Amino acid sequence: KQEVTQIPAALSVPEGENLVLNCSFTDSAIYNLQWFRQDPGKGLTSLLLIQSSQREQTSGRLNASLDKSSGRSTLYIAASQPGDSATYLCAGGMNRDDKIIFGKGTRLHILP
Amino acid sequence: DAGVIQSPRHEVTEMGQEVTLRCKPISGHDYLFWYRQTMMRGLELLIYFNNNVPIDDSGMPEDRFSAKMPNASFSTLKIQPSEPRDSAVYFCASSRHRGQGQPQHFGDGTRLSIL
């Protein structure tokens, strides 16, 4: 059974710093790996999707990497801003079906 | 392009009452997913549909929960009778076929409180 873990559960960093959020998964038979952002009281917004054949994806100040062999993905945020404060969730899409399995998220707070 | 639309945004009702949550997916999306989010358990998949057909309902907690998708533009999640432990945020999401590498698009959720 696939398990997705995100550590730490919460993180506070000063504005302007670069930071890395971590995601690990137990089953390497993933089809893709997605990173989502969730603002309080809102739904999830997809940030980046990495196909299993890819190693990384970039969008603006965000870069996500995927290492299937080690069961890890990272989300790198450059030059963090207070507007980046949110909960970030990773989710693995499984080969065997169309489901995606979510981690419990990392709650990020950027200090002005 | 309108996103996934859920209604109501908030629902407060008494234990034992029937609750119906509604979802309109993005036009052209083949898949529709219902999730439940709680602090303790995070985001859990309840059921998903492909082309209006339920594919996997193994996440539905018990028989009190049911979901339908009568057409490509509408789905409901019903709880009858409701219990306090059903209190959570319920999300609907839709996507194109995964072969196209498309992410899931989420609605803003329904915050359900059962008293």
Interface residues (C-beta under 8 A of the other chain):
Chain A: Y31 N32 Q34 F36 G41 K42 G43 L44 T45 S46 L49 Q51 L89 G93 D97 D98 K99 I100 I101 F102 G103 K104 G105
Chain B: V4 Y31 G42 L43 L45 Y48 N50 I55 D56 F91 A93 R98 G101 Q102 P103 Q104 H105 F106 G107 D108 G109 R111
